[in-house]
């Protein structure tokens, strides 16, 4: 989390990968109450080192929530992505429906020119 925050301060673009909108909703409350001082690294000494580099933990937490939840934050980008996927899904569904309709309609058979009378007045 500290690396994400530092990258944001440096102006590096941030992205978040979410499995599904339901997954996002399930964890949104947890993200809203995220506090750096309650997090841990796999190595306890790393946790201490990271926390020692954050002078104002309250400000850090506020900036982190801003990064995640603001109007142009990571969550809004995810919602926009879900909206695009839903729109593309609707377009694909309409296309598939048209294909099925087209295939279910009787197809014209090619004319057998030998059995039709000649148009030039011949026999």
N, C-alpha and C positions, 0 to 999 in steps of 0.2 A: 504494500500500500504506500509506503514511503517513497518507493521508486516511481510509482504512478504520479504521486503528488509532485515530486521533483521534476519529472518529465513535463508535467503540465506547466509548472512555473517557467521551464525553459522554452515553452511554446511548441513542444512536440505534440503532434496529433495523437489523440487517445481514442481507442475503440474498445468496445466490450462485446464479447460473444455470449449470446444467450441461447439455450437450447430451444426454448419455446416461450410464448407469452405467458403461459400458465406458470412456467418455471420462474419467470421474472416476477410475477405477482406473488408467488410463494415466498420469495426472498426479499421483496421490496421493504417490508417492515424491518427486517434484520439490517438491511443497508442503511435505513434511516437512523438507526441507533448505533451505527458503527463508531467505535472510539479506538483510536490508535493505542491508548494505554491498556486496553483489554486484549489486544492481539498478541500473537506469539509467532516466532519464527521456529523452524525445525530445530535450530540450535539455540538454546537459551541465552548463550553469550551474544548471539546476533540480535536477539530481542533487546537486550540491555544496550547494545551499541546503537541500534536504530533509535530507540527511545531517548538516548542521551543526546542525539543530534537534533531532536525536535525541541526547541526552546519553549514555544507556546502551544501546548497540546490542544487546548480548547480552540485556538485559531486554526490549527492544523485540521481538526475535526470539522470545523465549519467550512473550510476551503474544500475539504474532501467531499462533504455533502453537496456543496455547490457544484463541484466537478461532476458529481453523479446525477443530481436532481434538477439543476437549473434549466432554464428554457432551452439552452443549447448544450445541455449536459448529455452524459452517456445514456441515461435512461430514455430521454426524448429521441435520441438517435436510434435506439433499439425499437421504440414504438413506431418511428417512421419506417424502419426496415420491415416491421411486421405488416404495416399498412401496404407497403409496396408488394410484399409477398402475397398478401390477400388479393390485391388488385390483379397481379399476374395470375394467380390461381383462378380468379373469376374469368379472366380472358381465356385461359387455357380450357376451362370448363365450357365456355361458349363455343370455342373452336371444336372441341370434342363432340359436343352436341350437334353441331352442323355436319360434321363428318358422318356421325351415326345416321342422321336424317337423310343425308345424301345417299348413303349406302343402302338405306332401306327403301328408297324410291325405285320404281322399276326403271331400268336403264333402256334407252332406245337401242334397238338392234340395227346393225348396218343393213342398208337396203341391198337386196339381191338384184343387181342391175339386169341379170338375164331374165328375170320373171316380170320385170316392169315393161310396159309398152314404150317404144322409142318415142322421144319427144320431137324428133325431126320429121315425123310423119311417116317413118318407115314401118315395116311390119313388125 
